[in-house]
Amino acid sequence: MSRDGEPDFDALLGPGGALSALGGFYEHRPGQVELARAIWRLFAEGGFLLAEAGTGTGKSLAYLLPALHSDRRVLVATGTKALQEQLSRKDVPLCARLLQREVKAVTVKGRANYLCLHYWERFKAEPLLRDRREARYLDRIGRWAQTTRTGDRADLEGVPEDLALWSDINARAERCLGTRCPVYRDCFVVKLKREAEAAELVVTNHHLLFADRMVKGRCGAGALPEYTHLVLDEAHDAEDAATSFFGTAASRRGLQEWLHDAGKAVPPDHPALGESLAGAVAAAQRYFAPWEQGGERRTVITAASAPPYERELRSRLEAGLDVAALELEAAEGTSEEALGLLERLESWREAFSFALDSVDDAYVRAVEVRGKNVVFTANPIEVAPILKERLWSSLKAAVLTSATLSAGGSFAFVRDRLGLDPETAREMALPSPFDYASQGLLYVPERFPDPSDPHFPEAAQEEVLRLVHASGGRAFVLCTSVKSMRALAEFLTAASPFPLLVQGDEPKGLLLERFRAAGNAVLVATASFWQGVDVQGEALSLVVLDKLPFASPGDPLTQARIERLKRTGRDPFSEYQLPCAAILLQQGAGRLIRSRQDRGVVACLDVRLRRRAYGKLLLRGLPPFATAGDFEAVRAFFS
């Protein structure tokens, strides 16, 4: 097909078109054609478009086909690696088939997803295993390393996702030697960047998009090729990713990895380096131990929140790192390994100092304790000004799309949070093609304790049990906190006859595989399962939402944003907390109906949806299900 002029989207996507001719699930969707035309015009004329496309619209093809017909490179950034894989393995090849030509598309992930040949060779020479069980995978990794064309871990079959030794052999940026690496020319990441420079379409994810922008803002070089046309898919999640990558983080684990890698570089004739590293390890242990006390938490860093003697312990840690760095420099001279290690240490110390000592009021400083790891962060309170400067100003055209971009029927919240100009950003909303009124039921109990009532947890457990019995299992139970998730899981373990799966017990992908295979399982989960999870068919017929997903006002970032709005005379609840909850509620409810054949019930146990004035706004954003407040309606639906 020629690239001159507007593509014939009716011939590609319309009734009797090339897509419909493929049969199966491929069919004409009017909203898909409308969206494709709008994106084509945007790419041709320039500008910005906020496009909400309801579930089932087929937005992936609607943006890929115009992108591939453009005469400019287009970057597509997705919210998750799973969607990135779907685009590269399924949707892009489908577009090539529809267009009847070869497509030059490249998928670029974060560097930690790729094998580093230099560190692999070093590991083979001295395979220090953390666990004997890791030994069984060495031969498999070795055979794959000899044959892989991309070095992408996604192609490494039969190896656990959480295999610890992968961190010793991957190509993560913080320990990359760059052009000083002895195998630089054969590097998978370097080859990938060359391929991306020659590609017409580059598929990446939010994290790498913003990490690349951060690096380019500092030193002008990044992981992605130059581009002026962008598709930001799952754009409702973009603010969170940008907040993370335009901030800084220094973790205990990151320092431990540096000390571990530096220990491997100790030459036999330089015992002083080994002694200095041992001293730094001990100083790090003494420094981080007091922060761990008090259990898992995320709190603002203040003088009052710091443990006793923090300053003294930090001085000893910094002195120990100074000695280790000097000994490393003396032992290895200016070798590539030493230079890389010294640069890594300097980067960690900069982030550590900024998180603990910065007085920049544009950032919120926090400490997060997760198990044995302690993470110090400094994140921007607002990312809109940063995105204006570092991303939007460099683009000629950008499409921001998702099934949930509006709150209360307005795009203002997402547009303002992401820093788009309301005068120039176009908007369009396309409804889902699904018949929600006949396919689904929204159940909100008429008589139920308020979430603030001390009897709510017990009532919620009993109601969830009634619901999963009515549905025959086949349920997602989505909680707003880990504490609620664990309590519900414990209750259902004893009371429910259905197979029970709990977030965190196994990797997310494996949990979903088990859920689909069981056919009648109940999966209890929290944050990461509220969005980006797709289970079609009867295996998922019930979605239970325990409470409305309001962000905790005690979270440091939420707290800082609330305070900033108050200082400017604005209402944090209506302008920030409520729109955030509305979008996440839409995402949670959206897990249920994923095809025209799906049927089921969304149950929200939070009666504020009925009793509070803002409940009407939240209900307007949900799919137009039939509604019920009597449990008998649920029983009747499933019967």
C-alpha positions in Angstrom: 0.0 0.0 0.0 1.3 3.5 -0.9 2.1 5.9 1.8 1.0 8.9 -0.3 -2.2 10.5 1.2 -4.6 9.2 3.8 -4.8 5.4 4.1 -8.1 3.8 3.1 -9.1 2.9 6.6 -12.5 1.5 5.4 -10.6 -1.0 3.2 -8.4 -2.0 6.2 -10.8 -1.9 9.1 -14.3 -1.3 7.7 -17.1 -3.9 7.1 -15.9 -6.5 4.6 -12.4 -5.0 4.9 -9.0 -6.7 5.2 -9.3 -7.1 9.0 -12.8 -8.6 8.9 -11.7 -11.0 6.2 -9.4 -12.7 8.7 -12.4 -14.0 10.6 -12.3 -15.1 14.2 -12.3 -12.3 16.7 -11.4 -9.8 14.0 -14.4 -7.6 13.1 -15.4 -4.1 12.1 -15.6 -1.6 15.0 -16.8 1.8 14.0 -14.9 3.6 16.8 -11.7 2.0 15.6 -12.0 3.5 12.1 -12.9 6.9 13.6 -9.9 6.9 16.0 -7.5 5.8 13.2 -8.6 8.7 11.0 -8.2 11.2 13.8 -4.7 9.9 14.6 -3.8 10.0 10.9 -4.9 13.7 10.7 -2.9 14.5 13.8 0.3 12.9 12.5 -0.1 14.8 9.2 -1.0 18.2 10.8 0.8 18.1 14.1 -0.6 18.7 17.6 -1.8 16.8 20.6 -4.8 14.5 21.0 -6.4 13.0 24.2 -8.3 10.0 23.0 -10.4 7.9 25.4 -11.3 4.6 23.7 -13.6 2.3 25.6 -12.6 -1.3 26.1 -13.0 -3.3 22.9 -12.5 -0.3 20.6 -9.4 -1.8 19.2 -7.2 1.2 19.8 -3.9 -0.7 19.2 -4.6 -1.1 15.5 -6.2 2.3 15.4 -2.8 4.0 16.3 -0.4 1.4 14.7 -1.8 1.6 11.2 -1.6 5.5 11.0 1.9 5.3 12.6 3.1 2.8 10.0 1.7 4.9 7.2 3.5 8.0 8.4 6.7 9.1 6.7 8.3 9.7 10.2 9.5 7.4 12.9 6.8 7.0 15.6 7.5 5.9 19.2 4.8 3.9 21.0 5.1 3.8 24.8 2.9 1.4 26.7 2.0 1.2 30.4 3.3 -2.4 30.9 5.8 -4.8 29.4 2.9 -7.2 28.8 1.2 -4.8 26.5 4.6 -4.1 24.9 5.0 -7.8 24.2 1.4 -8.0 22.8 2.1 -5.2 20.3 5.4 -6.6 19.1 4.4 -10.2 18.9 0.8 -9.9 17.8 -0.4 -6.5 16.7 2.6 -5.2 14.6 2.8 -8.5 12.6 -1.0 -8.2 12.0 -0.5 -4.7 10.7 2.2 -5.9 8.3 -0.2 -8.5 7.1 -3.0 -5.9 6.5 -0.6 -3.5 4.8 1.0 -6.3 2.7 4.5 -5.1 3.3 7.5 -5.6 5.6 7.4 -3.5 8.7 10.6 -2.1 10.3 9.6 -2.2 13.9 11.8 -2.6 17.0 10.9 -3.3 20.6 13.1 -1.6 23.2 12.9 -2.5 26.9 14.9 -1.5 29.9 18.5 -2.6 29.9 18.0 -5.0 32.8 16.0 -7.2 30.4 19.1 -7.9 28.3 22.1 -10.2 28.7 25.4 -8.5 29.2 28.1 -10.5 27.4 30.9 -9.0 29.4 29.4 -9.9 32.8 28.3 -13.3 31.5 31.8 -14.2 30.5 33.1 -13.0 33.9 30.3 -15.0 35.7 31.2 -18.2 33.8 34.8 -17.9 34.9 33.7 -17.5 38.6 30.1 -18.6 39.0 29.3 -17.5 42.5 25.7 -18.8 43.1 23.5 -17.5 45.9 21.5 -20.8 45.9 22.4 -24.4 44.8 19.1 -24.5 42.9 20.5 -21.9 40.5 23.1 -24.3 39.2 20.4 -26.3 37.3 19.8 -23.3 35.1 23.4 -22.5 34.1 23.6 -24.9 31.1 20.2 -23.6 29.8 21.4 -20.0 30.1 24.7 -20.9 28.4 23.0 -22.6 25.4 20.7 -19.6 25.1 23.5 -17.1 25.3 25.3 -18.8 22.4 22.2 -18.7 20.1 20.1 -15.7 21.1 20.0 -12.9 18.5 18.6 -10.3 20.9 19.7 -11.2 24.4 16.2 -10.4 25.5 15.3 -12.4 28.6 11.7 -12.8 27.4 13.1 -15.4 24.9 14.8 -17.4 27.7 12.4 -20.3 28.3 12.4 -22.6 31.3 14.1 -20.2 33.7 12.2 -18.6 36.7 11.4 -14.9 36.3 12.9 -14.1 39.7 16.2 -16.0 39.3 18.7 -14.1 41.4 21.7 -14.7 39.3 20.2 -12.7 36.4 21.2 -9.5 38.3 24.8 -10.6 37.9 24.7 -11.0 34.2 22.2 -8.4 32.9 23.0 -5.2 31.1 21.6 -2.7 33.7 22.8 0.8 33.1 24.4 1.6 36.4 27.3 -0.8 35.9 27.6 -0.5 32.1 31.2 0.2 30.9 30.0 1.9 27.7 32.5 2.3 25.0 35.2 1.1 27.4 33.6 -2.4 27.5 35.8 -5.1 25.8 32.8 -6.6 24.0 31.1 -3.2 23.1 30.8 -4.0 19.4 28.8 -7.2 20.2 26.7 -5.7 22.9 23.0 -6.6 22.5 21.9 -3.1 23.8 24.2 -1.4 21.3 22.9 -3.5 18.5 19.4 -2.8 19.5 19.9 0.9 19.5 21.3 0.7 16.0 18.2 -1.2 14.9 16.0 1.4 16.6 17.8 4.2 14.7 16.8 2.5 11.4 13.2 1.6 12.5 9.9 3.2 11.4 8.2 2.2 14.6 9.8 1.8 18.0 7.7 0.1 20.8 8.8 0.8 24.4 7.2 1.4 27.8 6.5 4.4 30.0 9.4 3.7 32.3 12.0 3.7 29.6 10.4 6.7 27.8 10.8 8.8 30.9 14.1 7.4 32.0 15.4 8.3 28.5 14.0 11.8 28.8 15.7 12.2 32.2 19.1 11.0 30.8 18.8 13.2 27.7 18.0 16.2 29.9 21.2 15.7 31.8 23.8 14.5 29.3 22.1 14.5 25.8 22.4 10.8 25.2 19.7 8.1 25.9 18.5 4.6 25.1 15.9 5.6 22.5 16.5 7.1 19.0 15.3 10.6 18.1 11.5 10.9 17.4 9.0 13.7 17.0 5.8 11.6 16.9 4.6 9.8 20.0 1.8 7.5 21.0 1.4 7.3 24.8 -0.8 4.3 25.5 -2.4 3.7 28.9 -1.8 7.4 29.4 -3.8 7.5 32.7 -0.7 5.9 34.3 1.9 8.2 32.8 2.1 10.6 35.8 3.1 7.9 38.2 5.9 6.7 35.9 7.1 10.2 35.2 7.2 11.0 38.9 9.4 8.0 39.6 11.9 8.7 36.8 12.2 12.4 37.2 13.1 11.9 40.8 16.0 10.1 42.5 16.3 7.0 44.5 19.1 5.5 46.6 18.5 2.0 48.1 20.3 -0.2 50.5 20.0 -3.0 47.9 21.7 -0.8 45.3 24.6 -0.1 47.6 24.9 -3.8 48.5 25.0 -4.7 44.8 27.8 -2.2 44.3 29.8 -3.6 47.3 29.2 -7.1 45.9 30.5 -6.1 42.4 33.4 -4.2 43.8 34.4 -7.2 45.9 34.7 -9.3 42.7 37.2 -6.7 41.4 39.6 -7.2 44.3 43.0 -8.3 42.9 44.9 -11.0 44.8 47.8 -8.6 45.4 45.8 -5.8 47.0 44.3 -7.0 50.3 43.8 -3.4 51.4 40.9 -3.1 49.0 39.2 -6.1 50.4 39.7 -4.7 53.9 38.2 -1.3 53.0 35.2 -3.0 51.3 34.6 -5.1 54.4 34.7 -1.9 56.5 32.2 -0.2 54.1 29.9 -3.3 54.4 30.0 -3.1 58.2 29.3 0.7 58.1 26.4 0.2 55.7 24.9 -2.5 58.0 25.1 -0.2 61.0 23.6 2.8 59.1 20.6 1.0 57.6 19.7 -1.2 60.6 17.9 1.5 62.6 15.9 2.6 59.6 14.5 -1.0 59.3 13.1 -0.9 62.8 9.3 -0.2 62.8 8.4 -2.5 60.0 7.3 -1.8 56.4 6.3 1.8 55.8 6.6 4.9 53.6 7.0 8.2 55.4 8.3 11.7 54.8 11.9 12.2 55.7 12.2 14.8 58.5 14.6 15.4 61.4 12.0 13.8 63.6 11.5 10.7 61.5 15.3 9.9 61.2 16.6 7.3 63.7 18.9 8.3 66.6 22.5 9.1 65.7 21.6 9.1 62.0 24.2 11.9 61.3 27.0 10.0 63.1 26.2 6.7 61.3 26.0 8.5 58.0 29.4 10.1 58.5 30.9 6.7 59.2 29.2 5.2 56.1 30.5 8.0 53.9 34.0 7.8 55.3 34.0 4.0 54.7 32.9 4.6 51.1 35.6 7.2 50.6 38.3 4.8 51.7 36.9 2.0 49.5 36.8 4.3 46.5 40.4 5.5 47.0 41.6 1.9 47.4 39.7 0.8 44.3 41.3 3.6 42.3 44.7 2.7 43.6 44.3 -1.0 43.0 42.9 -0.9 39.5 44.4 2.4 38.3 42.2 3.6 35.4 41.0 0.2 34.3 37.5 0.1 32.7 36.1 -2.0 35.6 37.3 0.5 38.2 36.1 3.6 36.3 32.6 1.9 35.9 32.5 1.1 39.6 33.6 4.6 40.7 31.0 6.2 38.4 28.3 3.9 39.9 29.2 4.8 43.4 29.2 8.5 42.7 25.8 8.2 41.1 24.4 6.4 44.2 25.9 8.9 46.6 24.4 11.9 44.7 21.0 10.3 44.9 21.5 9.5 48.6 22.6 13.0 49.4 19.7 14.6 47.4 17.1 12.5 49.1 18.3 13.1 52.6 19.6 16.7 52.4 17.8 18.5 49.5 15.8 21.6 50.5 14.2 22.0 47.0 10.4 22.4 47.9 9.5 21.1 44.4 10.4 17.6 45.6 9.0 15.4 48.4 11.6 13.3 50.2 10.6 10.0 51.6 11.9 6.7 53.1 10.3 3.4 52.2 11.1 0.2 54.0 10.3 -3.0 52.1 11.4 -6.2 53.8 15.2 -5.8 54.2 15.4 -3.0 51.7 15.4 0.7 52.6 14.9 3.2 49.8 15.4 6.9 50.0 13.5 8.9 47.4 13.1 12.5 46.2 10.2 12.8 43.8 8.8 15.9 42.1 5.5 17.0 43.5 4.3 18.1 40.1 5.6 16.6 36.8 3.6 18.8 34.5 6.3 21.5 34.2 9.0 18.9 33.6 7.0 17.1 30.9 6.4 20.5 29.2 10.1 21.2 29.1 11.6 17.8 28.4 8.9 15.9 26.4 6.1 17.9 24.8 8.3 20.8 23.6 10.4 18.4 21.5 7.4 16.7 19.7 5.4 17.6 16.6 2.5 15.2 17.3 1.5 13.1 20.3 -1.5 10.9 21.0 -2.4 10.1 24.6 -4.9 7.3 24.8 -6.5 4.9 27.3 -9.8 3.3 28.1 -9.9 5.7 31.1 -8.7 9.2 30.5 -11.7 11.2 31.8 -13.1 11.8 35.2 -16.7 12.9 35.5 -16.8 13.2 31.8 -13.9 15.7 31.6 -10.4 15.4 30.4 -9.2 18.3 32.5 -7.7 16.3 35.3 -5.3 14.2 33.1 -4.6 17.1 30.8 -3.5 19.4 33.6 -1.6 16.7 35.6 0.5 15.9 32.4 1.0 19.6 31.5 -0.8 19.8 28.2 -2.1 23.1 26.9 -6.0 23.1 27.0 -6.0 25.5 24.0 -4.2 23.2 21.7 -4.9 19.6 23.0 -7.7 18.1 21.1 -10.1 15.6 22.8 -12.3 12.7 21.7 -14.2 10.0 23.6 -15.2 6.8 21.9 -17.6 4.5 23.8 -17.0 0.7 24.1 -18.8 -1.5 21.6 -19.9 -3.8 24.4 -23.5 -4.1 25.5 -22.8 -3.6 29.2 -26.5 -3.4 30.2 -27.1 -7.0 29.1 -23.6 -8.3 29.7 -23.0 -7.2 33.3 -24.5 -6.1 36.6 -23.2 -3.5 39.1 -24.0 -4.5 42.6 -23.6 -2.0 45.5 -25.4 -3.2 48.7 -28.2 -1.0 49.9 -27.6 -1.8 53.5 -24.0 -2.3 54.5 -21.5 -0.8 57.0 -19.6 2.3 55.9 -15.8 1.6 55.4 -15.1 3.7 58.5 -17.4 1.4 60.6 -15.3 -1.1 62.8 -17.7 -3.8 61.6 -16.8 -3.3 57.9 -13.9 -5.8 57.6 -16.0 -8.7 59.0 -19.1 -7.7 56.9 -16.9 -7.5 53.8 -15.5 -10.9 54.4 -18.9 -12.5 54.7 -20.2 -10.6 51.7 -17.3 -11.7 49.5 -17.9 -15.3 50.6 -21.6 -15.0 49.5 -20.6 -13.5 46.2 -18.0 -16.1 45.3 -20.5 -18.9 46.2 -23.1 -17.3 43.9 -20.5 -17.0 41.0 -19.0 -20.4 41.5 -15.6 -18.9 42.2 -14.3 -17.3 38.9 -13.6 -14.1 40.8 -11.1 -11.3 41.3 -11.3 -9.8 44.8 -9.5 -6.4 44.5 -8.5 -4.7 47.7 -7.3 -1.2 48.4 -4.6 -2.2 50.9 -2.2 -5.1 51.5 -3.6 -5.5 55.0 -7.2 -6.0 53.7 -5.9 -8.4 51.0 -4.1 -10.6 53.6 -7.1 -10.7 56.0 -9.5 -11.6 53.2 -7.1 -14.3 51.9 -6.8 -15.8 55.3 -10.6 -15.8 55.8 -11.3 -17.4 52.3 -8.6 -20.0 52.9 -10.7 -21.4 55.7 -14.2 -20.6 54.4 -14.2 -20.9 50.6 -14.2 -24.2 48.6 -12.7 -22.7 45.5 -9.0 -22.6 44.6 -7.4 -19.5 46.1 -4.6 -17.5 44.6 -3.0 -14.5 46.4 -1.0 -11.7 44.9 2.7 -12.0 46.0 2.7 -15.8 46.4 3.9 -16.2 42.8 4.9 -14.0 39.9 1.9 -12.1 38.4 2.1 -13.9 35.0 2.1 -17.3 36.7 -0.9 -16.4 38.9 -2.9 -15.4 35.9 -2.0 -18.6 34.1 -3.2 -20.6 37.1 -6.3 -18.5 37.4 -7.3 -19.1 33.7 -6.5 -22.8 33.9 -8.4 -23.5 37.1 -11.7 -22.2 35.7 -13.2 -21.6 39.2 -10.4 -19.9 41.1 -10.7 -16.8 43.4 -7.7 -14.4 43.1 -7.3 -11.9 46.0 -5.1 -9.0 45.0 -4.3 -5.3 45.5 -2.9 -2.4 43.4 -1.2 -4.1 40.4 -4.3 -6.2 39.5 -6.7 -3.2 39.4 -5.4 -2.4 35.9 -3.5 -3.9 32.9 -4.9 -7.4 33.5 -6.9 -9.1 30.8 -8.9 -12.4 31.4 -11.5 -13.2 28.8 -14.2 -15.8 29.0 -16.0 -17.5 31.9 -12.9 -17.9 34.1 -13.6 -14.4 35.3 -17.3 -13.7 36.0 -17.1 -11.6 39.2 -15.0 -8.6 40.2 -15.3 -7.5 43.8 -13.9 -4.1 44.8 -13.7 -3.8 48.6 -13.5 0.0 48.8 -13.3 3.1 46.6 -9.6 3.4 45.7 -8.8 6.7 47.3 -5.1 7.3 47.7 -4.0 7.3 51.3 -3.6 10.9 52.5 -0.7 9.6 54.6 1.4 8.7 51.5 4.2 11.3 51.3 3.6 12.2 47.7 -0.2 12.4 48.0 0.2 14.5 51.2 2.6 16.9 49.4 0.2 17.3 46.5 -2.7 17.9 48.8 -0.8 20.6 50.8 0.3 22.3 47.6 -3.3 22.6 46.4 -4.4 23.9 49.7 -1.7 26.6 49.7 -3.0 27.9 46.3 -6.6 28.0 47.6 -7.8 24.9 45.6 -9.8 22.0 46.9 -7.6 18.9 47.0 -10.5 16.4 47.2 -12.4 17.5 44.2 -9.4 18.5 42.1 -7.0 15.6 42.9 -8.2 12.8 45.2 -11.6 12.3 43.6 -10.5 12.3 39.9 -7.6 9.8 40.8 -10.1 7.5 42.5 -12.5 7.8 39.6 -10.0 6.7 37.0 -8.7 3.8 39.2 -12.3 2.7 39.9 -13.0 2.6 36.2 -9.9 0.5 35.7 -10.9 -2.0 38.4 -14.4 -2.4 37.1 -13.0 -2.7 33.6 -11.3 -6.0 34.4 -14.7 -7.8 34.0 -16.0 -7.4 30.4 -13.2 -7.9 27.9 -15.1 -9.3 24.9 -18.6 -9.4 23.5 -19.1 -12.9 25.0 -18.2 -12.0 28.6 -20.9 -11.8 31.3 -20.5 -11.1 35.0 -21.0 -8.9 38.1 -19.0 -6.0 39.4 -19.6 -5.7 43.2 -18.4 -2.6 45.1 -18.9 -3.0 48.8 -18.3 0.7 49.5 -21.7 2.2 50.2 -20.3 5.7 49.8 -21.0 5.1 46.1 -24.7 5.3 47.0 -24.7 7.6 50.0 -22.3 10.4 49.2 -22.8 13.2 46.7 -19.6 12.4 44.9 -20.9 8.9 44.3 -22.9 10.1 41.3 -19.7 11.5 39.7 -18.0 8.1 40.2 -20.9 6.2 38.8 -21.0 8.3 35.7 -17.5 7.1 34.8 -18.3 3.4 35.1 -19.6 1.3 32.2 -23.4 1.5 31.9 -24.2 -1.8 33.7 -27.6 -2.6 35.0 -27.5 -1.8 38.7 -28.7 -3.6 41.9 -28.6 -3.2 45.6 -30.3 -6.4 46.6 -28.1 -9.6 46.8 -31.0 -11.6 45.2 -30.4 -9.8 41.9 -26.8 -11.1 41.9 -28.0 -14.6 42.6 -30.6 -14.3 39.8 -28.0 -13.0 37.4 -25.7 -16.0 37.9 -28.6 -18.5 37.9 
